[in-house]
Amino acid sequence: MIGEPVNRVDGPLKATGRAAYAYEHWEAGQPLYGFIVGATIGKGSITRIGTESAESTPGVHLVLTHLNAPEQGPRDESAIFEYWCAQPVLTGPDIHHFGEPVALVVAETLEQARDAAARVEVEYSAGRGRFDFAEYEDEVYIPKVVNAGLPTDTEVGDFDAGFDSAEVRVDQLYTTPYELSLPIEPNACLAEPRGEELVLYVSCQIVNAAQASVAGTLRMDPERVHVVAPFVGGGFGSKLGIHSETILAAMAARTLRRPVKVALTRQQVFQLVGMRPMSSQRVRLGAARDGRLTAIAHDVTMHTNPDIEYAEQTAATTRSLYAAPHRLTSHRLTALDLPRGTDVRAPGEAPGMLAVESAMDELADALGMDPVELRIRNEPGVDPERGVPYSDRHLVDCLREGARRFGWEDRPAAPASVREGRWLVGYGMSAAIRGHFQGPTAVRVRLEPDGTAVVRTDMTDIGTGTYTILTQVAAEGLGLPPERVRIELGRSELPTSWGSGGSWGATNSCTAAHRACIALRSKLLEAACGDTRSPLHGLDPAGAVLADGGVRIGEVSEDMGAIVARCSEEMEAEGRVRYMADDPHYSDYSINSYGAHFAEVGVDADTAEIRLRRMLGVFSVGRVFNPKTTRSQLIGGMIWGVGAALEEEAVVDPRSGAFVNRDLAGYLVPVHADITDVDAVVLDSFDGKANVLGAKGVGELGVCGSGAAVVNAVFNATGVRVRDFPVTIEKVLPGLPPMAA
């Protein structure tokens, strides 16, 4: 079953509307509705807040402010990841960023709550906020570590000497804007009090983190907080932790002893969920005339919130990608009074590779060398910074196969040299790399007397296909048809996992399920071969075959359900996955996924309109659980990269710290008309160092480098090099060649 293109087992539920998301649960009966009132300044304090008018509005049950909010626990800075920390809100009069919650209005209907929210009167004493990244970019500090616990800076050899002596040098500055996750389902929570217990139907990616965070905030025993998240409508990092809507719904529900629903509007998502930090990236490449790198440096400055530090690992991707004896990477932070930075799909690699792979294209142009050949010439034998071997690296294979399939040999040799009618045509490419992560995960599998298997873990399905691939792993591990496997996910009472995120969810949960099935298989055979009532009694279990719901040894067989029915104890087993620091493979090997992107664009010679014509990605991700869902994930990531290259940009008003384009009309993402021929190909592979199944993550690899392929294609089409992303008409038009006038 593993490796088969099985249709999503949860597809019928979603297609018929029977898959309940956080805002759609009705087990608690008719709830009350909450609406958040956000601050209209970006820095300062509340001098007066009047709630009388709102409280007298028909249907209103409660108005929560910092004056009557219950006491909350502080953030636990000792937590491994901030997603497990308390997230207190309405703790005082101080305003830390625009849109920060200053009140929650709870009423009988959403319309009543929203109407009353507009009647909350708030007066402020505004302070001078730091909102403009460019203004404060030079006021930096050094974080202790960057995201995922990676070192802030690294240095190998003598970069200055290596760079200064290089025959060809590239030294450029690239900037990336604020970007947001914006899944279809906005952040939402239904909180239901049950005596001293609290049930939360919440849209989250990590159930255990949500449980710990709410318990820490509300000063509750975590065992009394029950999280329910069977279906999540996308996350992309925005739901790794819980946010103000969940804490406020929980506080209101406990105060009123009634179920309370709170969902963020799309506009509120922009201000309350966090975003990818804006970055300024200096990339320096030194090379010999033959294209071999002698020195590589990647220095990043990005924004952070002064109260909740977040340092995206933007330069970390450069550490393992190309060979060079002299190396330097660094991260610096500039504190601004803006919403906190957070993980957005492929944190680090997505913005980092946009810069580095653009710089590699600039180096290829300076050398007069094919960009594919340049990358192949700089393929390292071992990890160039850690000095350890790669577990399974097929980047060169991806580059060569992608070039062959795409027809790279037809690439215009000189920029702005090919024109079809009014269109300037160009090709671009880039490499892709994404680190492979592993986190503690438990999965329990039980065989029922009716011959079905039940797989349980608090792992979430955020639309990626978790229900389906766990079905495949369990079906193969126990020799069952898929319809006899039932998956239970997304509840805090189930075995604890690291959830969905970081491209670790599939491999963590499937590896743990595989181990549980191996243990359960041994139990089943022991029970059958040791039971005098079984036709398999006394036979050697070493020759057993589990298939079609039965156990066969030689010519003798018995249905699994019959074996289980005779057992006096439950037939179940648990499988576990360790944290990376406890697994020697992660210290002994450099474990990553790889790929290569190729793009063709057309640029209107008169207007500079950019159109993607076609795009191909070739990837090496180890063993594939399901080629259908894998391809879907990779293509989705590639399209995300197109958006980062050409469209996505959240713009801050430097006077207030508000996002001026805080909806999907102003914050542009690719739509169907923007995307034509996009394909993803996965090479056969197996990485036994990553896990026993040989599989690695795919959810974020597709976006790593894909934007750079598009940017490089625009340069090849026009000769215009844009380094301030996204690449827009306004940035290309002034530099179009004279032939386009």
N, C-alpha and C positions, 0 to 999 in steps of 0.2 A: 504493500500500500504506500510506503514512503516513496516519494518521487512520482506518484501518479497525479494527473491533473484533475483531482476530485473537485466537483462543484461544492460551493460553500454549504455546509450542513445547516447553517442558520439562514440561508438565503430565503426559503419560503416564509419564515417568520418576519423577516424584514420587508419582503415584497408585499406581504398582506397586512403590514402594520401591527403585527402581534408582538414584535420585539419592543419591550418597554424600556425607554430611556429615563434618565433621572426625573425629568419633569412630568413623566407620563404614568407614574405608579399611582394606583388608587386603592391600595390595600388599607391605607389609613382612613379612608372615607374622604369627605369633603374637607379640603384644607383651607386655611387662610392664605393670603398672598402678601408678600413683602416687596417693597420697592425701595431701592437705595437712593439716598440723596447725596450727591457728590459735591465736593468743595469747588468753588468757582474761582479760587486763587491757587497759585502754585507754591506759595511759601508765606508763612505768617501764622496767625492764630485766630481762633474764634473769640470775639468779645461778647457776643450775645447770640443765643439761639432761642427762637420763639416757636413753640409747638402748639400753642392754644388753638390757633385756627385749624391746623391739621387735625388735632385731636377731636375737634367738634364736627368734622366732616362726616357725613353719613357713612356707616360701615366700618369706620376706623376702630381698631381694638388696641393699638399700641403704637407709640412713637418712641423709638430707642435713640438716645444720643449719648455722648460721653458723660452726661449728668446723671443718667439712670441705668447705664449699662452695668451688668454684673462684673465683679472683679475677675480678671483673667490672668493666666499664667504667663510668665515672660518667655521669650525665645530661648531655647536651650542651644547655646552656641557650641556645645560639645558633641552634638549629633553629627554622625558621619556625613549626612547630606541634609540640607536645609528643609527638604520636603517633609521630614519627620518632626520639624520644630513647631512650637506653638506659633500661631498667627493672630495675635490680638488685634482687635479693631475697636474704634470708639474709646480709646484709652485716655484721651485728654483733649485739650483745645488746640494743640499745635497741628498745623497743616504741613505735610511733608511733600506733597505733589498735587497737581491739579486732578480733580475727580476723586480724591480720597474720600471714603465714606464719612459723612458727618451725621447721618441719621438713617434709620430704617423705619419706614411706615408700613404697618401691617393692617390689612383690611379684609372685608368679606370677598371682594373681587379685585382682580388686578387693576381694573379701571379706577376703582375707588382709591386704591393704594397710590396709583400714579398721580391721580388728581390731588390727593392730600399731600403727596410729596412736594408738589409745586407750591404748597401753602406753608411749608416750613420756612421760617424767616431766620436767616443767618447773616450776622454782621461780622466783619473781619478787620483785623489789623494786618495789612499786607506788608510782608518783608521783601527785601531784595533777593530774588531767587537767582540761582545759577542754572540757566536753561540752554545756553548756546554752547554747543560742544567746541566750535572753532574758537570762541572767545577764551575758553579755559583749558584748551588742549595742552598747553605747556605746564599747567599746574598738576603734576602727576605724582603718584606714589606707587610703591612696589608692593603688590599683594604677596602674602606668604606663600600661597599656592594658587593655582588656577583650577578651574572646574575639573571634576573627577580626581582631585588630589594630585594632579600632575605638577611637576616643578615649574616655577615661574619663569626661570631663565635656564638656558643650557649653553655650554661653550665647549667646543672641541677644536684643538689645534690653535692657530693664531689667525683669526679672521682678518684683522687689519693687514697683516703682511700678505696673506693669500690674496686678498682682494686687490691690494695696491699693485701687486706684481702680475695680475691677470692681464692677458693680451686683449680680452674683450670684456667690457663691464656694462652691466645694467644697474641703475640706481634710480628707482622710481617710487613715488608715493601713490597709494591707492586708497580710496575711501569707500566705505559701505555704509548705508543708511540704517536707521531703526527699521526692523522688520518684525512682523507678528505672525503667530501661528494661525489664528482665525479658523478653527474647524467649523464644520457646518453646525454642529450642536454647540450653542454657547454654554458657558459654565453655569450650572444649575444645581439646586439641592432641594429636596423635600425632607424636612426634619420632623420626625414623629416621636413625641415623648411617650414612654410606656412605664409609668411609675418612675423608678430610679434609673431605668434604662433609656437609651436614646438610639433610635434607628434613623440612619441617614441614607436616603436614596440619592446618590451623588454621582456626578460625572467626574470620574477620576481615573488616572492611569495606574496608580499604585494604591491598592486597598489598605495595606498595612500602614503606609505613610499617612493616609487620610485619617485612619483610626487614631494613630499616635498624635497627630497634629491637633485634632479636635479635642482629644482627651487632655493633652497638655494645655490647650488654650482655656478650656472650661473647667480645669482642675478636677477631672473625672477619672475614675478607674478605667483604663482602656478596655477592660472586659465588659464594661457597661455601655460601651459605644459600639454599635453594630452598623457596619457599612455594607450597603447593597449596591452593586454596580455591574449587573449582568451584561449590559450593552452600553457602549460609550461611542458617541458620534464623532469620533476623531479626537486627536489630542495634539500631536506634533510637539509635545513638550509642555503645552499650556495647562495640562491637567496632571502633571507629575506630582504637584502639590495642590492642596486645596487653597481657596481664596476667600475673600470677604463674604461672598454670597453664602458659603457653607457655614461659616462661623455665625453670621448674623441670623440665618435661618434657625440654627441650633439654639442660639440664645433666646430668640423670640419664642420658639416652641416650648422651651423649658419655662420661660416666664409665664406664658399664657396657658400652658398645659393643653395645647392644641397643635395639630399638625400645621406647619407653615412651609410654604414654597417660596423660594427666591431664585430668580434667573436674571442674569445680566443681559441688558440690551446689547446689541452689537456695538453701539457707541461706548458703553461702559466697559466692554471687553478691552478696548484700546487703552483705557486708563487704569484698569484694575487687575490685569492678569500678568503684566510684564511683557518684555519684548527682547529681541536680539539687540545687543548694544550697538550703537554707532561705533565705527572703528576707523582709525587711520593707520595704514600699514605701509611701512617702508620695507621694500624688498630689494636686496642687493645680490647680484649674481656675478661672479667672476669666472671666466672660462678661458681655456686655451683655444687656439684657432681651430682645432679639430672638434670643438664643442664640448670637451670634457670639463666639467665644473671643477674649479680649484677652490672656490669659496662661495658660501651661501649664507645669507643672513635674513632673518624675518623678525622685524621689530613692530610690535602692535601697541597702540594706545586706544583705549575704549572707555566709554562712559560707565559709571556705576552709581548706584544710589548711596548716599552717605550713611544710611542706617543699615542697609542690607547689602553687603558686598557680594558682587558676582563678577568673576573674571572668566570670560569665555576663553577656551583653550585654542585661540585662533592661530597661534604660531606653532602649536604642537604637531600639526599635520606635516610640517616641513621636516620634522626631525627624522622621519623614517622613509621619506619618499625618494630622494636622489642621493647618489654618492658624491661626496666632496670632502677633502681632508680637513678643510677649515670651515667651521660652522658656528653659528650664533643665532639664538632665538631669545626673545624677551617679551614680557607683557607688562604694561603700565596702565594705571587706572586714573581717570579724571572724575571726581565726584560732582554730580549734577543733581538738582532737585527735580528729578523725573522718576517715573515708575521704575521699579527695580529691573535689572536685567535678569533674564531667565533662559533656560534651555529652549531653543527653537530648532526645529528639525536639523539634524547634523550640526550641533553646536561645535564651533571651532572649524571643522573642515569646510563647511559651506562658505563662510566669508573668507577663510584663509586660503582656500584653493582658488577662489575667484581672483585673488591678488597674485598668488605664486604662479598659477598656470598662465595668467596674463603675462607675467614677467618672463616666463619661459618662452612664450611666443615672441616677446620682444627680443629675447636673446637669439632665437632662431632667425628672426628677421635681420638682426645685426650681423649674424654669421653667414647669412645667405644659405641656411641649412634647412632641410625639411624638418618640421616640428616633431614628427614621429621619430625620425632618426635621432634627433637631439635627445629625446627622452630615453631611447634604447641605449645610447652611448653612456648614459649616466645611471644605468641600472646597477645597484649595489649588490655585492655578494653576501654581505651580512648587514644587519641594521647599522647604519653609519654612525649613530650616536651611542647606542647601547652595546654594540659589538657582539650581539648574540645572533644566531642564525634565524632566518625567517621560518615560520612553521610551514607555510605553503604559499609561495608567491608566484603568481602567473601574470604579472603586469605586462611583461613583454608579449606574452601570448595574446592578451587582450588588445594591445596596440596593433599587433600585426594582423590579427583576425578582423579587427574593426576596420583597419585600413583596406583590407581586401574586400570585405563585404560592402563598404561604403563607396568604393571606387575612388580612393584618395589620390590615386595617380593622376586623376583629372583635375586636381586642385590648381587654381590659377597660381602660377609661379610668382607673379608680381602683383601687389595690391592694386585694386582699381583697374584691372586689365581686362575684365570680362563684363560685357554688357549684353543683355537680352531685352531689346526694346527699351523701355524706360527704366529697367531694373539693372542695377549693378549687382553682380553675383559673386559670392565669396564662400570659401570653406574654412572651417575652424575645428580644432580638436583640443582635447586636454586629457590628462590622466586622472584617475580617481583612486583614492585610498580612504579607508575608514577603519579606525581601530575596532577590535572585537572585545567586547566586555562580557563579564560573567558575574552574577550576583547570587546570593543565597536563595534557593528556591526549593520548595517541597511540593510533591504531588503524591496523592494517595489514590490507589486504584483498588477497586473491590469487585469481585465476581459475585453475581447474584444467583440464587437457585434456578432462575429462569434462563440462565445462560447468557445474560447480558453483563457488560462491564460498565462500571461507573467510575469516571475519572474526576477527581476533585482537587481544586487548587483555587486560591483567591486571585490568581492571574486574571487579567482583564483582556477583553477583546475590543480594541478601539477601531474596528473595521478592517483589521489586517488579515483576519482568517484564523484566529487562535482556536475557535471551536473545531474548525476543519482539520488543521494539522495535528491537533491532539487526538482527534478521532483516528487519523491515519496511523499515528505512532502506536496507539493502543491496539488498533485492529491488527497491525502487523505483529506487534509483540505478543499478542495472545491468540493469534490465528482466528480472529472473529471477522465476520462481515461488518462493514461500517454501521449498518443499521442496528447492530446489537451493541453499540458503544454509545454511552450517554455522557456528556461533558457538563460538569457543573462548575461555573466560574463566578468570580466577582463578589464573594461574600467574605466578611472578616472571620466567620466561624470556620472557614476552610483552611487547609494548610497554607502557610505563608510563603509568598513569592516576592520577587522584586518588581512584579508587574510588567507593564508594557512601556518601553522607552529605551533610548540608547541602542536600539537594534538588538537588545539582549533577550527580549521576551520570548521569542520563538525557540531559540536554542536553549535557554534556561529551562523553560517548562517542558519542552520535548525531551531533553536529556533526562530530567528528573522522572518524567513519565516512563521513559524507556527503562530506566533502572528499576522503577516500581514494577513494571511488567516482568522483568527478569526474575525479581524476587518472588513475585506472585506465581509465575510459571513453575518455579522450584517447589513452592508450597503445594501447588495443584498436583504435580507429579508425585510428590512424596505422599500426599493423601491418597491418590489413586493406587499407586504401586504397593502401598503398605496396608491397604484395606482388603480384607478377605472377601468382601461383598462385591468388589470391583472385578470386572473381567481382565483388568490390567494388573491384578495382584501378582507380585513376584517377578514381574518383567523388569528388564533393565531400562530405567528412564533415560539413559544416555541416547537411546535411539528414538525417543519420542518425537512425534510431529504434531504440532497444534495447527489445525486448519478447519475451516468451515464450522467452527463452534464445537469441535470435538478433539479428543486426544487419541492418537493412533500410535501403537508400538507394533511394528511388523504388520501382521494381518488382523490384529485385535484393536478395537476402538471403543470409545465410550464418550457420550455427550458430556461436555463440561458441566452443564447444569445438574446432571445426575451426580457427578462427583461432589459438587458444592453442596447439594441438598443433603448428602449424608454426613457432612462435616458438622461437628458440634460447635465449632467456633467460626466466626466470620472469616471468609477467605479474602483477605486484603493485605496490601503491602504498601510501603511508602518509599519513594525515591527522592534523593536530595542532590543538590548542586552546591558546591562550595563558593565562597567569595574568592575573587582572583588572587588576593594576597595569600590565601591558603592553598593555592594550586601551583605546584612548581613549574608547570608549563608556562605560566605567565611571566615568570622571572627568567626562565631558560630560553624562551623564544619570543620573537616579535610576531604577534598574531594580528593580522589585518585582513580586510577584504579589499579587492582591487577591481579596477575597471578602466575603460577608455571611452571617451565620448567624441562623437563626430557630428558636425552640424553644417548645413547649407542654409544661407540666408540670401534674401534679395533685399536690396535697399533702393528705394525710389530715388532716381537721379535728380529729381527736382524738389521733392518734399522731404527727403531723408526718412520717409516711413520705412520701418524695418519689418520684414515678414520672414518668419521661420518657414523654410520650404520642406526640410526633412531633417531627421535626427536619428542617430543610431548610438546605442550604448552596448558594449560588450563587457561582461563582468565575470569575475571569479569569486564565488562566495562559498566554496566548499560544496558539500552535498545539499541538494535542494529537496525540501520537504514536499512542496507542491508547485510545479512549474507555472500553473495558472495564477495562483496568488502571488508568487514571486515576481512574475513578469508585471503584474498589476502594480506591485509596490515599487519596482524599479522605474517603470514608466511614470508613475506619479511623482517620484523624486526628480526625474529628468524634467518634467514639466514645471516643477517647483523651481528648478534652476533657471529655466527660461524666464520665469517671473522675476527672479532675483536679478537677472542680467538686464532685462528690458523694462520692467514695470514697477516692481514693489519698492515703496519708499514712504515711510511715515514721517510727516513733516511737523516739526515742533514750532509753535508760535514763541519766539524768543521773549515776548513780553509776559506771558502767563504760564508757559510750560505745558499748554494744552496741545494735543494733536489736532491740527486743523483739518485733516482728512480722515476723520475717525468713523468711516463707514466704507462699505464696499462699492460705493459710487466714486469716492475720492481716492481710496487706497486700492490700486489696481492689481489684479491677479489675472493670469491667463484664463481665457474663456475658450469655448470650442472653436470659435473663428480664428483664434490665434495659433492653434495647434493642429497641424495636418498629419504628416507621415512621421510617427515616432515609433521606434521599435527597440526592444531590448533582447539581447541574446546572452545566455548564461553558458559558460564553458563547463564541461564535466570536470569535477574535482572532488577531493575528499581531504579535509584537514583534521587528521587524527589528534593533533595537539590542541585544537580548539575544544573538542569534546568527543565523547565516544561515538557520536553519530556523524562526526566529520563535517558538521554544518556551521555556518557563520551567518551573522545578521545581514539583512538586505534592505530594511526599511529606510535607511538614510543614505546608503551608498549611491543611490541614483542621483541625489542632489549634489554629491561631492564632485566638483569639477564641471558639472554640466553647464553652469552659467558661463564659465570661462570659455568653453567651446563655442558658445554663441557670440560672446564678445570678440573672440579671436576671428570668427567668421565675418563679423562686421568690419573689422580692420582689413581683412583680406579683400572684402568687397569694395571698400571705399578709400583705404589708406589713412583713415581717421582713427587714431588711438584714443579711446576714452578711458580714463582711470578713475573718474568719479562716478560710481555706480548708483542707480541703473543708467544704462546707455539709452538716452532719449533723443528724440528728434532735435531738440534745442542744442544738444551737445555735438551732434553729428553734422547738422546742416551747414554751419559756417566753414567747415573744413572739407566739404565735398570738392572733388577735383574739377578743374575748369571745364572739362568735357561735359560735366553735368549741368553747367549753367544754362 
